[in-house]
Amino acid sequence: MITGKILKLHGWPEGKLITFAKAAASSLEAAGLTQQQTLERLDQVRQNPGDYLNDPIFKQLAHECLLRAQPKHIVAEMRDQPAPYHTWGADQIEQGARAQLENALRLPVSVAGALMPDAHPGYGLPVGGVLATNNAVIPFAVGVDIACRMRLSIYAAPPALLTQDKARLQKTLMDHTRFGTGARWDRYDQPSHPILDDPDWQATRLLKSLKVNAQQYLGTSGSGNHFVEWGLLRLPVDMPKLKLKAGEYLALLSHSGSRGVGFKIATYFKDVAMNLHASLNQTLRHLGWLPLESEAGQDYWLSMELAGRYAQANHEVIHRSVSRAAGLEEIAHVENHHNFAWRETLPDGTTAIVHRKGATPAGAGVLGIIPGSMGDAGYLVRGRGVPNSLNSASHGAGRKMSRQGALNSISKKERDAYLRERGITLLGGGVDESPQAYKDIEQVINAQDDLIEILGKFVPRIVRMSDEPGEI
């Protein structure tokens, strides 16, 4: 039997580490391993703890090893020049967004980047920015609304319902959606979904504390540019993958993310990353990164992926509720994340962490949705898998005015006239989200025609949004 004394003789320090090592050793010995084999396995965990974080025998030991190995601060030397990147729609992108990406590409963990035509300044990484890093994740390069997402549901019902049954469709949006920062369902109306039983809610203290928020916010949407809208989908050709014939369809499109759950995960780990890289200068301070082999990196990654599943469930609940209220059953749907990080293979064959802050995955054959604004069309697209774009495309039209700029220069009368000319009914919606505050979606789409193939066009008709403004 392996005792604490034996472990000390083999270099194990006092404290929790020996306690967890003894517990793991007991399990290994019960499985028939010899003392020497057991000590060798324990040494493997100590040398490579990141490989054992999900192992049922070693996970506590591995977490403690990582915690002890993690530095309090990292002092890193920045690159003199940014890592290489490519830009689409350069004439539509302000210098501030380009400067933000170049700053991010000066980080020692950065290996490549791309800038989409909807790009505009954000926090840390510009919205519309794509950043590949080596074995590190940057919370603010993912963003505060982790896994913000699009979902398009398509119905066999005739699109003429948009005019013939307009009042009822409006009512489905008013009665079966909730919008705003603190929007939630009443206690007895809260929807259910298997995501609430996901075991990862118990994986960390932070996630345990967010389980209540997950229940309260499920099936709701935020403020700013989040929406749920009825519209007309035009497919010029058959889509065998979705089992759809060419034609016109009634469709429901939504845009929202992981709500307060993702926001709290993002802000917590952003602070952890910033404290870890306290020496970063003011222009880079939001770009603190977490090494993936660290405990914080592993915890963030697990939390981010759970937030992604939660955002997907959120859309499922919204579409299920609105569809049922309308008496409709979807025949196909398409969905995609942005504001997320993926482990992907780069053109040179190496593996990297690809952050898409307001950018859509556009690998070869990958379906996605690129919306316009409350008053403009969106597009159903298929990625072409262009390596220099890091298999990405824009996530929308992109702002050409800040929210404050829009509030200062666009009147409600001007916004409403724009919508009226296009036959669009708006339910809620702030002036800061006026179509005039956005770039021309047609120009943005044309600027990336080498990245995506257009499969269909979605034209909004009844748009539901929050009355409160988004973050200025």
Secondary structure per residue as TSV (DSSP state, phi and psi in degrees):
chain	resnum	aa	ss	phi	psi
A	1	M	-	360.0	134.4
A	2	I	-	-84.3	122.2
A	3	T	-	-104.4	172.5
A	4	G	H	-61.2	-36.1
A	5	K	H	-62.7	-42.3
A	6	I	H	-63.1	-42.4
A	7	L	H	-63.4	-40.4
A	8	K	H	-62.6	-39.0
A	9	L	H	-63.7	-23.5
A	10	H	T	-100.0	19.2
A	11	G	T	90.3	9.0
A	12	W	-	-83.1	130.6
A	13	P	-	-79.5	162.7
A	14	E	S	-62.1	162.1
A	15	G	S	104.1	-154.2
A	16	K	H	-58.0	-32.7
A	17	L	H	-60.8	-44.9
A	18	I	H	-68.4	-37.7
A	19	T	H	-58.7	-47.3
A	20	F	H	-70.7	-36.4
A	21	A	H	-64.7	-40.7
A	22	K	H	-63.1	-41.3
A	23	A	H	-63.6	-42.9
A	24	A	H	-66.0	-40.7
A	25	A	H	-61.5	-39.4
A	26	S	H	-60.4	-41.6
A	27	S	H	-65.7	-40.2
A	28	L	H	-67.8	-41.3
A	29	E	H	-66.1	-36.3
A	30	A	H	-64.9	-26.5
A	31	A	T	-84.3	-2.1
A	32	G	T	102.7	5.7
A	33	L	-	-76.0	146.9
A	34	T	-	-75.3	169.1
A	35	Q	H	-60.4	-42.1
A	36	Q	H	-66.0	-43.3
A	37	Q	H	-62.0	-40.3
A	38	T	H	-64.0	-45.7
A	39	L	H	-62.9	-37.0
A	40	E	H	-65.6	-41.3
A	41	R	H	-64.6	-40.9
A	42	L	H	-63.0	-38.9
A	43	D	H	-65.3	-35.3
A	44	Q	H	-61.1	-41.4
A	45	V	H	-64.8	-43.1
A	46	R	H	-63.5	-36.0
A	47	Q	H	-78.7	-32.7
A	48	N	-	-134.1	64.2
A	49	P	G	-61.9	-30.1
A	50	G	G	-61.3	-22.3
A	51	D	G	-80.2	-8.6
A	52	Y	G	-122.4	15.9
A	53	L	T	-68.1	-22.3
A	54	N	T	-109.8	8.0
A	55	D	-	-76.8	128.1
A	56	P	T	-62.2	-28.1
A	57	I	T	-85.5	-39.7
A	58	F	T	-105.1	-3.4
A	59	K	H	-61.6	-39.3
A	60	Q	H	-66.2	-42.2
A	61	L	H	-63.2	-43.5
A	62	A	H	-63.1	-43.6
A	63	H	H	-61.6	-41.7
A	64	E	H	-67.4	-37.5
A	65	C	H	-61.8	-44.3
A	66	L	H	-64.8	-41.5
A	67	L	H	-60.7	-41.3
A	68	R	H	-72.2	-31.1
A	69	A	H	-82.1	-20.0
A	70	Q	S	-71.2	127.8
A	71	P	-	-71.3	153.6
A	72	K	S	-71.9	-35.5
A	73	H	-	-142.9	149.1
A	74	I	-	-117.6	124.7
A	75	V	-	-105.4	113.1
A	76	A	-	-119.6	146.7
A	77	E	-	-91.3	125.2
A	78	M	-	-75.2	153.5
A	79	R	-	-69.1	146.8
A	80	D	S	-69.4	-34.7
A	81	Q	S	-126.5	148.0
A	82	P	-	-66.5	151.1
A	83	A	-	-61.7	160.2
A	84	P	-	-66.8	148.1
A	85	Y	E	-152.0	162.1
A	86	H	E	-122.4	151.8
A	87	T	E	-124.9	140.6
A	88	W	S	-117.3	135.8
A	89	G	S	68.4	42.3
A	90	A	G	-57.5	-33.5
A	91	D	G	-70.5	-11.0
A	92	Q	G	-103.1	2.5
A	93	I	S	-112.8	126.1
A	94	E	-	-74.4	157.1
A	95	Q	H	-62.1	-31.6
A	96	G	H	-59.6	-38.9
A	97	A	H	-68.8	-41.0
A	98	R	H	-63.6	-41.4
A	99	A	H	-63.8	-38.9
A	100	Q	H	-62.9	-43.3
A	101	L	H	-66.0	-41.2
A	102	E	H	-63.8	-37.3
A	103	N	H	-60.8	-44.9
A	104	A	H	-62.1	-35.5
A	105	L	T	-78.0	-2.7
A	106	R	T	-89.5	-9.4
A	107	L	S	-64.0	144.0
A	108	P	T	-65.6	-19.2
A	109	V	T	-89.6	-8.1
A	110	S	E	-80.6	140.1
A	111	V	E	-124.1	-23.2
A	112	A	E	-167.7	164.2
A	113	G	E	-155.6	175.2
A	114	A	E	-157.1	151.2
A	115	L	E	-126.3	122.1
A	116	M	E	-87.2	160.0
A	117	P	E	-68.8	-11.9
A	118	D	E	-91.4	8.7
A	119	A	E	-63.4	141.1
A	120	H	E	-154.9	160.9
A	121	P	-	-59.6	143.6
A	122	G	-	-135.9	-150.5
A	123	Y	S	-105.4	123.7
A	124	G	S	78.6	-82.9
A	125	L	S	-103.5	142.5
A	126	P	-	-66.9	150.0
A	127	V	E	-63.7	132.5
A	128	G	E	90.0	8.5
A	129	G	E	-99.6	144.7
A	130	V	E	-124.4	131.0
A	131	L	E	-137.0	126.3
A	132	A	E	-104.0	131.9
A	133	T	E	-126.8	160.9
A	134	N	S	-95.7	105.3
A	135	N	S	55.1	36.7
A	136	A	E	-149.2	149.8
A	137	V	E	-123.8	139.7
A	138	I	-	-113.1	108.1
A	139	P	H	-53.0	-41.4
A	140	F	H	-83.6	-4.1
A	141	A	H	-85.9	-15.2
A	142	V	H	-85.8	-45.8
A	143	G	-	112.3	168.5
A	144	V	S	-80.2	-27.1
A	145	D	S	-98.8	77.8
A	146	I	T	-57.3	134.0
A	147	A	T	61.9	32.7
A	148	C	-	-52.5	142.5
A	149	R	E	-146.7	153.6
A	150	M	E	-113.1	145.1
A	151	R	E	-143.5	132.4
A	152	L	E	-119.4	119.5
A	153	S	E	-105.0	136.6
A	154	I	E	-118.5	138.5
A	155	Y	E	-123.5	154.2
A	156	A	S	-78.6	-11.0
A	157	A	S	-63.9	148.7
A	158	P	-	-68.7	138.0
A	159	P	T	-63.7	-13.9
A	160	A	T	-59.5	-18.9
A	161	L	H	-61.2	-23.2
A	162	L	H	-61.7	-25.9
A	163	T	H	-107.6	-41.6
A	164	Q	H	-70.1	-31.3
A	165	D	T	-126.1	36.1
A	166	K	H	-59.8	-44.2
A	167	A	H	-60.6	-40.8
A	168	R	H	-70.1	-39.6
A	169	L	H	-64.8	-38.6
A	170	Q	H	-60.3	-42.9
A	171	K	H	-63.6	-36.3
A	172	T	H	-61.7	-37.3
A	173	L	H	-73.2	-38.6
A	174	M	H	-69.9	-38.5
A	175	D	H	-87.0	-24.0
A	176	H	H	-120.9	17.5
A	177	T	-	-131.0	156.4
A	178	R	-	-133.2	132.0
A	179	F	B	-126.7	147.8
A	180	G	S	125.8	163.7
A	181	T	T	-55.5	-48.4
A	182	G	T	-103.2	17.0
A	183	A	-	-62.3	136.5
A	184	R	-	-155.3	166.1
A	185	W	-	-86.0	152.3
A	186	D	-	-59.9	156.3
A	187	R	G	-52.9	-41.5
A	188	Y	G	-87.2	-3.7
A	189	D	G	-107.8	1.6
A	190	Q	-	-62.3	129.1
A	191	P	-	-74.6	165.4
A	192	S	-	-114.6	157.2
A	193	H	-	-167.4	145.2
A	194	P	G	-56.6	-21.0
A	195	I	G	-57.8	-29.3
A	196	L	G	-71.2	-14.6
A	197	D	G	-101.0	7.2
A	198	D	-	-61.6	127.4
A	199	P	G	-63.3	-19.3
A	200	D	G	-68.4	-14.9
A	201	W	G	-62.4	-19.5
A	202	Q	G	-99.8	4.7
A	203	A	S	-74.8	-32.9
A	204	T	S	-138.2	163.5
A	205	R	H	-61.6	-40.7
A	206	L	H	-61.6	-47.8
A	207	L	H	-65.4	-35.5
A	208	K	H	-59.6	-40.5
A	209	S	H	-71.1	-20.2
A	210	L	H	-92.5	-6.1
A	211	K	H	-59.3	-39.6
A	212	V	H	-63.5	-43.4
A	213	N	H	-60.4	-39.7
A	214	A	H	-59.8	-43.6
A	215	Q	H	-65.5	-44.3
A	216	Q	H	-68.1	-38.4
A	217	Y	H	-91.7	-9.1
A	218	L	T	-57.6	130.2
A	219	G	T	81.6	21.1
A	220	T	-	-125.0	168.0
A	221	S	B	-125.8	157.6
A	222	G	-	-87.6	-158.2
A	223	S	S	-100.8	-160.6
A	224	G	T	64.2	-128.5
A	225	N	T	-91.5	14.1
A	226	H	-	-76.6	144.4
A	227	F	E	-156.1	163.1
A	228	V	E	-134.1	129.1
A	229	E	E	-146.6	142.3
A	230	W	E	-86.8	144.4
A	231	G	E	-165.8	-173.1
A	232	L	E	-108.9	125.7
A	233	L	E	-105.5	123.8
A	234	R	E	-107.2	122.4
A	235	L	E	-112.0	110.7
A	236	P	S	-72.3	-22.3
A	237	V	S	-136.0	164.0
A	238	D	-	-61.8	148.9
A	239	M	B	-122.9	85.7
A	240	P	G	-57.3	-33.8
A	241	K	G	-60.7	-34.0
A	242	L	G	-100.8	2.1
A	243	K	T	58.2	42.3
A	244	L	B	-117.9	136.9
A	245	K	-	-86.2	156.7
A	246	A	S	-57.4	143.4
A	247	G	E	152.1	-166.0
A	248	E	E	-113.6	138.0
A	249	Y	E	-133.0	148.8
A	250	L	E	-74.3	137.0
A	251	A	E	-145.1	156.5
A	252	L	E	-123.3	126.9
A	253	L	E	-121.8	135.5
A	254	S	E	-132.7	152.6
A	255	H	E	-140.6	112.8
A	256	S	E	-168.1	175.6
A	257	G	-	-129.4	-136.5
A	258	S	-	-98.2	12.8
A	259	R	H	56.5	-146.9
A	260	G	H	-63.1	-25.4
A	261	V	H	-61.0	-55.0
A	262	G	H	-64.3	-38.4
A	263	F	H	-60.7	-44.7
A	264	K	H	-71.4	-35.0
A	265	I	H	-62.9	-46.4
A	266	A	H	-62.5	-47.5
A	267	T	H	-68.7	-36.9
A	268	Y	H	-62.6	-50.8
A	269	F	H	-77.1	-24.0
A	270	K	H	-61.9	-43.3
A	271	D	H	-65.0	-40.8
A	272	V	H	-59.5	-45.5
A	273	A	H	-67.8	-39.9
A	274	M	H	-65.9	-39.4
A	275	N	H	-66.8	-34.5
A	276	L	H	-67.3	-28.7
A	277	H	T	-120.9	51.0
A	278	A	T	-62.7	-19.0
A	279	S	T	-81.4	-8.3
A	280	L	S	-62.8	141.2
A	281	N	-	-73.9	175.6
A	282	Q	G	-58.5	-38.3
A	283	T	G	-71.7	-18.3
A	284	L	G	-113.0	0.0
A	285	R	G	-64.9	-24.8
A	286	H	G	-80.6	-2.2
A	287	L	G	-105.0	23.6
A	288	G	-	-59.3	139.6
A	289	W	-	-117.3	159.8
A	290	L	E	-116.0	118.6
A	291	P	E	-59.3	134.3
A	292	L	T	-67.3	-22.6
A	293	E	T	-81.2	-7.4
A	294	S	S	-81.5	160.9
A	295	E	H	-61.9	-43.4
A	296	A	H	-62.7	-40.7
A	297	G	H	-63.3	-43.8
A	298	Q	H	-65.1	-40.6
A	299	D	H	-67.6	-39.9
A	300	Y	H	-63.9	-44.3
A	301	W	H	-60.3	-45.4
A	302	L	H	-61.9	-42.0
A	303	S	H	-67.2	-41.3
A	304	M	H	-61.6	-44.7
A	305	E	H	-66.6	-36.4
A	306	L	H	-65.3	-41.5
A	307	A	H	-61.1	-35.0
A	308	G	H	-64.4	-43.8
A	309	R	H	-66.6	-35.1
A	310	Y	H	-66.9	-42.7
A	311	A	H	-61.7	-41.2
A	312	Q	H	-62.0	-43.7
A	313	A	H	-63.1	-37.1
A	314	N	H	-58.1	-45.9
A	315	H	H	-66.5	-40.7
A	316	E	H	-57.6	-44.4
A	317	V	H	-64.2	-45.0
A	318	I	H	-61.2	-48.5
A	319	H	H	-67.7	-37.7
A	320	R	H	-62.4	-45.6
A	321	S	H	-67.3	-46.5
A	322	V	H	-67.9	-40.5
A	323	S	H	-63.4	-44.4
A	324	R	H	-62.3	-42.5
A	325	A	H	-63.1	-31.7
A	326	A	H	-86.0	-5.4
A	327	G	T	71.2	32.7
A	328	L	-	-120.9	153.6
A	329	E	-	-126.8	124.5
A	330	E	E	-68.0	147.5
A	331	I	E	-106.4	-13.4
A	332	A	E	-166.2	157.8
A	333	H	E	-151.2	158.0
A	334	V	E	-134.2	141.4
A	335	E	E	-150.0	157.2
A	336	N	E	-161.0	151.2
A	337	H	E	-85.7	157.5
A	338	H	-	-135.6	-174.8
A	339	N	S	52.9	61.4
A	340	F	E	-156.1	167.8
A	341	A	E	-126.7	138.9
A	342	W	E	-126.3	147.6
A	343	R	E	-89.3	113.2
A	344	E	E	-134.8	164.6
A	345	T	E	-95.4	127.9
A	346	L	-	-83.0	166.9
A	347	P	T	-55.7	-28.5
A	348	D	T	-84.5	4.8
A	349	G	S	91.7	-7.1
A	350	T	-	-82.5	159.2
A	351	T	E	-97.8	137.5
A	352	A	E	-141.9	165.4
A	353	I	E	-96.4	115.1
A	354	V	E	-100.6	113.6
A	355	H	E	-92.7	129.2
A	356	R	E	-119.0	97.2
A	357	K	E	-90.9	98.1
A	358	G	T	67.0	44.2
A	359	A	E	-141.6	146.0
A	360	T	E	-98.8	133.7
A	361	P	E	-58.1	131.7
A	362	A	-	-138.7	45.3
A	363	G	-	-64.9	165.3
A	364	A	T	-56.5	120.1
A	365	G	T	83.5	-2.3
A	366	V	-	-79.0	127.8
A	367	L	E	-84.9	147.3
A	368	G	E	-157.8	173.4
A	369	I	E	-126.8	130.5
A	370	I	E	-119.1	103.0
A	371	P	-	-80.8	163.6
A	372	G	-	-94.1	-112.0
A	373	S	-	-131.9	-173.3
A	374	M	T	-60.0	-18.8
A	375	G	T	-117.4	7.7
A	376	D	S	-134.1	159.3
A	377	A	-	-68.0	158.3
A	378	G	E	-120.4	172.0
A	379	Y	E	-131.2	138.4
A	380	L	E	-89.6	123.5
A	381	V	E	-131.2	164.1
A	382	R	E	-127.9	129.0
A	383	G	E	-68.7	149.7
A	384	R	-	-99.9	-9.5
A	385	G	-	70.6	53.7
A	386	V	-	-86.4	117.2
A	387	P	G	-58.1	-42.1
A	388	N	G	-65.3	-19.7
A	389	S	G	-91.0	3.2
A	390	L	T	55.1	40.7
A	391	N	S	55.3	48.1
A	392	S	E	-131.9	164.1
A	393	A	E	-146.6	176.6
A	394	S	E	-68.5	161.9
A	395	H	S	-105.2	0.2
A	396	G	S	176.6	-158.7
A	397	A	S	-79.2	-35.0
A	398	G	-	86.3	143.9
A	399	R	B	-76.4	141.6
A	400	K	S	-108.5	-10.6
A	401	M	S	-127.8	145.4
A	402	S	-	-67.7	167.1
A	403	R	H	-61.5	-43.5
A	404	Q	H	-65.2	-38.8
A	405	G	H	-61.5	-39.6
A	406	A	H	-65.6	-43.6
A	407	L	H	-63.4	-31.9
A	408	N	H	-80.4	-21.8
A	409	S	H	-121.3	-12.6
A	410	I	-	-117.7	128.6
A	411	S	-	-91.6	157.7
A	412	K	H	-59.4	-36.8
A	413	K	H	-61.9	-43.1
A	414	E	H	-66.2	-42.5
A	415	R	H	-61.0	-47.8
A	416	D	H	-65.0	-33.9
A	417	A	H	-65.0	-40.1
A	418	Y	H	-60.2	-45.4
A	419	L	H	-68.7	-40.8
A	420	R	H	-62.4	-39.9
A	421	E	H	-61.7	-25.4
A	422	R	T	-103.9	6.5
A	423	G	T	69.0	34.9
A	424	I	-	-108.9	131.4
A	425	T	E	-100.2	125.2
A	426	L	E	-106.8	127.7
A	427	L	E	-109.7	102.5
A	428	G	S	86.1	-149.3
A	429	G	-	90.4	125.8
A	430	G	-	-87.6	157.7
A	431	V	G	-64.8	-26.2
A	432	D	G	-65.1	-15.3
A	433	E	G	-101.8	14.9
A	434	S	-	-54.9	144.3
A	435	P	G	-56.1	-32.5
A	436	Q	G	-66.0	-14.5
A	437	A	G	-83.0	-5.0
A	438	Y	B	-110.7	157.1
A	439	K	-	-66.4	161.6
A	440	D	-	-70.0	114.5
A	441	I	H	-60.5	-32.5
A	442	E	H	-66.4	-39.9
A	443	Q	H	-67.4	-39.1
A	444	V	H	-64.0	-43.5
A	445	I	H	-64.5	-43.6
A	446	N	H	-63.6	-31.1
A	447	A	T	-71.8	-11.4
A	448	Q	T	-128.0	30.1
A	449	D	T	-67.1	-14.8
A	450	D	T	-84.3	-10.4
A	451	L	T	-97.5	-27.6
A	452	I	E	-138.0	153.9
A	453	E	E	-110.7	127.7
A	454	I	E	-79.5	126.7
A	455	L	E	-107.2	-28.3
A	456	G	E	-162.9	164.0
A	457	K	E	-125.1	128.0
A	458	F	E	-104.6	124.5
A	459	V	E	-111.7	114.4
A	460	P	E	-69.8	146.8
A	461	R	E	-128.9	-41.0
A	462	I	E	-128.2	114.5
A	463	V	E	-116.2	126.6
A	464	R	E	-111.4	126.1
A	465	M	E	-142.9	172.9
A	466	S	-	-76.6	147.0
A	467	D	S	-76.7	-25.0
A	468	E	S	-82.3	147.7
A	469	P	-	-69.8	157.0
A	470	G	-	-78.5	-176.2
A	471	E	-	-66.6	130.8
A	472	I	-	-74.1	360.0
